[in-house]
Structures are given as structure tokens and as C-alpha cells.
Amino acid sequence: MSRRSIQSLPPEILSHIISYFDSIAPSAAWLHQEPTRSLGNWTGQHRHCDLKSISLVCKLLRFVTLPLLFRHIICRLPCVDLPLRPESDELVRLASFLKCLRRDSLGRQVRSFTLVVGPEHESARYKTATGCSEISCKDNNWFWRTILDAIDPRRFTIVAPPHCLAALFSRSIGLDEAWAFDGPFHILSLSRERTASRKKVSSLLPSQSATPSPASTNGGGSTAPPPVPCDLFTLRPWCAVHLNEGSSISAYKTYEFFLRRTPSILDPLLGAGPAPNHAPLLPASIRDFTFVGIFPLYSHLTTFADALPVLDHFLVHLEPLDPALLDDQAVIANVDRADLWLERDYCVGLLLDAFFRPGNDRWTGRWDALGALELPGLQVEDYDAEDRPPRWLAARVAQQEARNWKYMGSGLFVRVDT
């Protein structure tokens, strides 16, 4: 019997075999982790090396492997100049790489694109912002068009310091109190796919007509000039956004921590600030919003209460996924743990008040359209009003009085038909 080579197999079978070397998008594994620049070394890198080795065996295996080899792209831009300059060395190399993808018809194979922006050393995270409180706004749409003209990803993720995110999106954020926060990087991820858990939640929701989001217009009759648009949010029909701001624990070490202003892209995303942040970046197509923040300040979460866009599903992580974080003395030193949990409870109470009582004059009417609020890890039945902030009394009353929502357990509240 003659021995047959693997090259004699049909390309379809070879493709199926090689697909076992594929890995999940690295950005999907990072979304709930503490944002750091080292996230670029994702755990699936060894499988990526295997794919590279396979692609070097012969032309047939290279042809079959290439779509998997470029399925998940990570682009690192260390120490980029802001505003962006097309002639900079990093961007020239990126443009050359994208040109190769387009030449080899691999752009349509890209499922996720991750952009890691910022200094190599986290100690230099605010070096570009020293001496100024805000980053000036410049038009960077040529940059987003250059990328999205070459590839068609299902997920687009950016890992960058908050002031870099603002500059990339042609917006400005306050940095006067950034020194109090030790989160060097934030993660913003846009997706065109809903996860299985969101699809399950959507199946529980009453049918809703596609109502344009109030956040998509410049309301209030503002006379402020329109800001520079950011094409990243409109060049693809994104339906979900994920914002991970990491930990705010270091701010609790400062005097009157509750007065600190969190450096964040949240105000520009929701259109909840003065010009140029008065016009929201998020398009009306966004129906799912995930926010991850480890013990964020109550004052920061009020942005959601006042400017929440029209959503089907709103998920908020307020606690560390790894409880061991609170045993790390380098992190928890000089922090009163009671302050952490007290602030966390006030944040939960704020969100529940807005969700249960959208008719309250304080809250925007967009809470009326919210289909589901999810607070992972929250067990409402475990809370005792006697040892919790007074705001919990209102939430407990709302739990008994509300008739248009159902508590599904594990912190998931779903609005139902009345």
C-alpha cells in the first residue's frame, strides 16, 4: 500500500484539522482583567506560533493557514505622538502591514483587531499629559479609515491610557486628578456580535421597536459648535461596547477621595459633558453596554444615571473578579476597606434607583427603555437594610412595589410587559 502525503488531503479537510490550532481572540480574554500593557502577551500566543510554523511547511499549508494566522491582530503603538502623524515610523509600518493584508485578500479574514497604545513602561503613563489638564482635539478620522478600509473585524479593541483614548477620539478629558488613580490603561472594545448570555437576556425581554437613541442627537438646544466626529464608531454597525477602567482603589488613599474626578472617556462616550463632549460618541446601534470598574467612585457612576443611552442590556462589574486582590498589601495599604464597600453599595443603590424608578425627575427617560440591568455577584436577598446605606431602603421598597420587572437572581433584573 502506497504511503500518501498530508498534501493529498482536500483543502477543506486540511482547513478543519488546522482549525484546532486556532485560539480565541486575545481581547476577549482581557476584557474583564486589570488593564495593563502586558495584556499583549496573551495566553494563546503559543498556538499562534504553531500556526506560523505550519504556514512555513509548504505552499498548500500556507494557503490553508493564512486565514487563521491573521484572524486576530494585535497592533502595538508605543510612545505615539498625539495628535497622530501619518509620517511617524509606527504608523508607516502599520500602513504597510495593512497594505499587505489587502494585497493578499486577508482583510475579510480578520475577526478581531486590538490596538495597544502607550508607553512601554507604565511609570510613564501620564508623561505626555504633564503640565496640562486636557488634551486638545484633532481630527484622526484618516487613521480609523486607514484601518477599517483594509480589514473588517467583528471586534475592535483599544488598550490605552484614558488621555490617549480621548485624543484618539478627538475629545478631551480632565486630567487634574489623574495622579490619584493608579489605572494606567483602560480598555474600550466595540463588537458587532452579542455574546450568548446577552442573547439569552434578549430572549426574555418584551419586543421593542427600534427607537433612535436620544444620545444620538445633540439635545437641549445646545449652541455649542459640533465636535470633530469620530468615524471609528460609525464605519461599522457596532451593537455592543465594553469599557474596562480597572481599579480605583488608589484614589481611596487620598483625602476626601469621594471628591476626586476619575480620568475617563465615559463622558465623551455618553455625551455628558461640556463641549466638545456634549455630543455622544456612541451611535444608536449600540444596544449592549458593559462597564467594568473595581470600586469606582459614586460620583463617577452618576454619569450613567444622568446620560444612559437607550439599551437592551446594561452590565456593571463593581467588584474584583479575584478576591485575592483585597489581600494584596501593596494594593490595599492605607485604604479603609469599609470605604470600598460603602462606595460600592452606594453605586449599586444609584443604579437600582434609576432602573426601578425611571419616572423620577432626577433620571433620564432612557432608563424607561432599558431591558435588563445586570450586576454580577449581587445577591439582593443577602442584604440587610439595617447594616447598609439608607439608599438600600429605597431599593428594597422598589423590589416590592415594582410591577414591570423581574429579578432573575445573581444580580440580573429584567423588565417585563405590564
C-alpha positions in Angstrom: 0.0 0.0 0.0 1.5 3.3 -1.0 2.1 6.0 1.6 0.2 9.2 1.0 1.3 12.7 2.0 -0.8 15.1 4.0 -0.8 17.3 1.0 -3.0 14.8 -0.8 -5.9 15.7 1.5 -8.5 18.1 0.2 -8.1 21.7 1.4 -11.4 21.6 3.3 -10.1 18.7 5.5 -6.8 20.4 6.0 -8.5 23.6 7.0 -10.6 21.7 9.5 -7.6 20.0 11.0 -5.6 23.2 11.3 -8.6 25.0 12.9 -7.8 23.1 16.1 -4.7 25.3 16.4 -6.9 28.4 16.4 -7.4 30.3 19.7 -10.0 32.8 20.9 -9.5 36.5 20.3 -6.9 37.8 22.9 -9.1 40.8 23.5 -12.0 38.6 24.6 -9.8 37.1 27.4 -8.7 40.6 28.5 -12.0 42.4 28.8 -12.5 41.7 32.5 -8.9 41.7 33.6 -7.0 44.6 35.1 -5.9 46.7 32.1 -2.1 46.8 31.6 0.1 47.0 28.6 1.4 43.4 29.3 -2.0 42.1 28.2 -0.5 42.0 24.8 1.2 38.7 25.7 -1.9 36.7 25.6 -2.1 33.0 26.6 -2.9 31.8 23.1 0.4 33.0 21.7 1.9 29.5 21.7 -0.9 28.4 19.3 -0.2 31.3 17.1 3.5 30.2 16.9 2.3 26.7 15.9 0.2 28.3 13.1 3.3 30.2 11.9 5.3 27.0 11.8 2.6 25.2 9.8 2.5 28.0 7.3 6.2 27.6 6.5 5.9 23.9 5.6 4.7 24.2 2.0 2.5 26.4 -0.2 -0.6 24.3 0.3 -0.4 24.5 4.1 0.4 28.2 3.9 -2.6 28.8 1.7 -4.8 27.0 4.2 -3.3 28.5 7.3 -3.1 32.2 6.3 -6.8 32.9 7.2 -6.3 31.6 10.7 -2.9 33.3 11.1 -4.3 36.8 10.6 -7.7 36.1 12.3 -6.7 38.0 15.5 -4.4 41.0 15.1 -2.6 42.9 17.9 -1.0 46.2 16.9 1.3 48.0 19.4 2.0 51.7 19.1 4.5 52.6 21.8 5.1 56.3 22.5 3.0 57.6 19.6 2.8 61.3 19.2 -0.6 62.9 19.8 -2.1 64.1 17.6 -1.3 61.3 15.2 1.0 62.0 12.3 0.8 59.7 9.2 4.6 60.1 8.6 5.6 58.7 12.1 7.5 55.4 12.0 4.9 53.4 13.9 2.1 54.4 11.6 4.1 54.0 8.4 4.8 50.4 9.5 1.1 49.9 10.3 0.0 51.2 6.9 2.5 48.9 5.2 1.1 45.9 7.1 -2.5 46.8 6.2 -1.5 47.2 2.6 -0.1 43.6 2.7 -3.4 42.3 4.1 -5.3 44.0 1.4 -3.0 42.7 -1.3 -3.4 39.1 -0.2 -7.1 39.4 0.3 -6.8 38.7 4.0 -8.7 41.7 5.3 -12.0 39.9 5.4 -10.5 37.1 7.5 -9.7 39.4 10.4 -12.2 38.8 13.2 -10.6 41.0 15.9 -8.2 43.9 15.9 -6.6 45.1 19.1 -4.7 48.4 19.3 -2.4 48.8 22.3 -1.3 52.4 22.6 1.0 53.9 25.2 4.5 53.9 26.7 6.4 50.7 27.2 6.8 51.4 30.9 3.7 52.1 32.9 5.6 54.7 35.1 5.5 57.0 32.1 1.7 56.7 31.6 1.0 60.4 32.1 4.3 61.8 30.8 2.5 63.2 27.7 0.0 64.9 29.9 2.4 66.6 32.4 1.6 70.2 32.9 -1.8 70.2 31.1 -5.3 69.4 32.3 -6.8 68.5 29.0 -5.7 67.0 25.6 -6.5 69.1 22.6 -8.9 67.7 20.0 -7.6 66.8 16.5 -9.2 65.0 13.6 -7.9 61.4 13.5 -10.5 60.0 11.1 -7.9 59.3 8.5 -6.4 56.8 11.0 -9.7 54.9 11.5 -10.4 54.8 7.8 -7.0 53.5 7.0 -7.6 50.5 9.3 -11.2 49.8 8.5 -10.7 50.2 4.8 -8.2 47.3 5.0 -9.9 44.9 7.5 -13.5 44.1 8.6 -13.2 42.9 12.2 -16.1 41.7 14.3 -14.4 43.2 17.4 -12.3 46.3 17.6 -10.4 46.8 21.0 -8.2 49.6 22.2 -5.9 49.4 25.2 -4.6 52.8 26.1 -4.3 55.4 28.9 -7.5 57.4 29.2 -6.0 60.6 27.9 -4.8 58.7 24.8 -8.3 57.3 24.2 -9.7 60.9 24.4 -7.1 62.2 21.9 -7.7 59.3 19.5 -11.4 60.0 19.6 -10.9 63.8 19.1 -12.2 64.6 22.6 -10.9 66.0 25.8 -10.9 64.8 29.4 -9.8 66.3 32.7 -6.5 65.1 34.0 -6.1 67.4 37.0 -6.6 64.5 39.4 -5.3 61.6 37.3 -2.4 61.3 39.8 -4.8 59.8 42.4 -5.7 56.9 40.2 -3.3 54.1 39.5 -5.1 52.6 36.5 -2.5 53.3 33.7 -4.6 51.8 31.0 -8.3 51.5 30.1 -9.9 49.1 27.6 -12.6 50.1 25.1 -14.0 47.3 22.9 -16.6 47.6 20.2 -18.3 44.5 18.9 -20.7 43.6 16.2 -21.8 40.4 17.9 -23.7 39.7 21.0 -22.5 37.1 23.4 -24.5 34.0 24.3 -25.5 35.5 27.7 -26.8 38.7 26.0 -28.8 36.7 23.5 -30.4 34.8 26.4 -31.2 38.0 28.2 -32.7 39.5 24.9 -35.0 36.5 24.6 -36.5 37.4 28.0 -37.2 41.0 27.0 -40.5 42.3 25.6 -40.4 43.2 22.0 -39.4 46.8 21.4 -39.5 48.9 18.3 -36.2 50.3 17.1 -36.4 53.7 18.7 -33.5 56.1 17.9 -31.4 56.7 20.9 -31.7 60.2 22.4 -28.0 60.1 22.8 -27.6 60.1 19.1 -28.7 63.7 18.8 -27.4 66.9 20.3 -30.3 67.6 22.6 -31.1 70.6 24.8 -30.8 73.1 22.1 -27.1 73.4 22.7 -25.5 76.2 20.8 -22.0 74.7 21.1 -20.3 74.0 17.8 -20.4 70.4 16.6 -17.3 68.5 17.7 -15.0 66.6 15.4 -16.8 63.3 14.6 -15.0 60.0 15.2 -15.6 57.6 12.3 -14.5 54.6 14.3 -18.0 54.4 15.9 -19.9 54.8 12.6 -17.9 52.9 10.0 -19.2 49.6 11.2 -22.6 48.7 12.7 -21.4 48.1 16.2 -24.0 46.8 18.6 -22.1 46.3 21.9 -19.5 48.3 23.8 -17.3 47.2 26.7 -15.5 49.7 28.9 -13.0 48.5 31.4 -11.5 51.2 33.6 -9.7 49.0 36.0 -9.3 49.7 39.7 -9.9 53.0 41.5 -8.6 51.7 44.8 -5.6 54.0 44.9 -8.0 57.0 45.0 -9.3 55.8 48.3 -5.9 56.5 49.8 -6.3 60.3 49.3 -8.0 62.8 51.5 -11.7 63.2 50.6 -11.5 60.6 47.9 -15.1 61.0 47.1 -14.4 64.4 45.6 -11.9 63.0 43.1 -12.6 63.3 39.4 -11.9 60.0 37.6 -9.9 60.3 34.3 -12.3 58.6 31.9 -13.6 58.5 28.4 -17.2 57.9 29.8 -18.4 61.5 29.5 -17.5 61.7 25.8 -19.0 58.3 25.1 -22.3 59.3 26.5 -22.3 63.0 25.6 -22.4 64.0 29.3 -20.0 66.9 29.4 -19.3 70.4 28.1 -18.1 70.9 24.5 -16.6 69.0 22.8 -18.0 66.2 24.9 -21.6 67.3 24.6 -22.3 65.1 21.5 -22.1 61.4 22.3 -19.6 59.1 20.5 -21.8 56.0 20.8 -24.2 55.5 17.9 -27.8 54.5 18.3 -26.9 51.0 17.1 -25.3 50.2 20.4 -27.7 48.2 22.5 -25.4 46.4 25.0 -23.1 48.2 27.4 -20.7 46.5 29.7 -18.8 48.6 32.3 -16.0 47.1 34.4 -14.7 49.2 37.3 -13.2 47.9 40.5 -14.7 50.0 43.3 -15.4 53.1 41.2 -16.5 56.3 42.9 -20.2 57.1 43.3 -19.7 60.5 41.6 -18.3 58.8 38.5 -21.3 56.4 38.2 -23.8 59.3 38.2 -22.8 59.8 34.6 -24.8 56.6 33.8 -27.7 57.7 35.8 -27.9 61.0 34.0 -26.9 60.1 30.5 -27.6 56.4 29.9 -28.3 55.7 26.2 -31.2 53.5 25.0 -30.0 50.0 25.7 -31.4 46.5 25.8 -28.8 45.2 28.3 -26.6 47.1 30.8 -24.0 45.0 32.7 -21.9 46.6 35.5 -19.0 44.9 37.3 -18.1 46.8 40.5 -16.0 44.2 42.4 -12.7 42.5 41.6 -13.1 39.1 40.0 -10.2 37.8 42.1 -11.0 38.3 45.8 -7.2 37.9 46.5 -6.8 41.5 45.3 -8.1 42.7 48.6 -5.4 40.7 50.4 -2.5 42.3 48.4 -0.9 44.8 50.8 0.7 46.7 48.0 -2.8 47.5 46.7 -4.8 47.8 49.9 -2.2 49.6 52.1 -3.6 52.8 53.7 -7.1 52.0 52.4 -10.1 51.6 54.7 -11.9 48.5 53.4 -15.2 49.9 54.8 -14.9 52.8 52.4 -14.6 50.5 49.4 -17.7 48.5 50.2 -19.7 51.6 51.3 -19.0 53.3 48.0 -19.8 50.1 46.1 -23.1 49.9 47.8 -24.0 53.5 47.0 -23.1 52.8 43.4 -25.4 49.8 43.3 -28.2 51.7 45.0 -27.8 54.5 42.5 -28.2 52.2 39.6 -31.1 50.3 41.1 -33.0 53.5 42.0 -32.6 54.7 38.3 -33.8 51.3 37.0 -36.7 50.8 39.4 -37.9 54.4 39.3 -37.3 55.8 35.8 -40.2 58.2 36.3 -38.2 60.1 38.9 -37.4 63.5 37.7 -33.7 63.0 38.5 -33.2 60.2 36.0 -33.2 60.5 32.2 -36.2 58.8 30.5 -33.8 56.5 28.7 -33.9 54.2 31.7 -37.5 53.5 30.7 -36.2 51.7 27.6 -33.5 49.7 29.4 -34.5 46.0 29.1 -32.1 44.4 31.6 -29.7 45.5 34.3 -27.1 43.0 35.4 -24.9 43.4 38.5 -22.8 40.2 38.6 -22.3 38.8 42.1 -25.1 40.8 43.6 -27.5 38.8 45.8 -30.3 41.2 46.8 -31.7 38.7 49.3 -28.5 38.8 51.2 -28.7 42.5 52.0 -29.9 43.6 55.4 -31.3 47.2 55.4 -30.0 47.7 59.0 -26.3 47.5 58.1 -26.4 49.0 54.6 -26.7 52.6 53.5 -30.2 54.3 53.6 -30.3 54.1 49.8 -30.8 50.4 50.1 -34.1 51.0 51.9 -35.5 52.6 48.7 -34.2 49.7 46.6 -35.9 47.2 48.9 -39.1 49.1 48.7 -38.9 49.2 44.9 -38.3 45.5 44.9 -41.7 45.0 46.5 -43.6 47.8 44.6 -42.3 47.4 41.0 -44.6 45.5 38.7 -42.7 45.9 35.4 -39.5 43.9 36.1 -38.5 40.5 37.4 -35.5 39.6 39.5 -33.8 36.6 37.9 -31.2 36.0 40.6 -27.4 36.6 40.6 -27.9 40.4 40.2 -30.0 40.2 36.9 -33.1 42.4 36.7 -35.2 42.1 33.6 -38.0 44.5 32.6 -41.2 42.7 31.6 -44.5 43.7 30.0 -47.0 45.1 32.4 
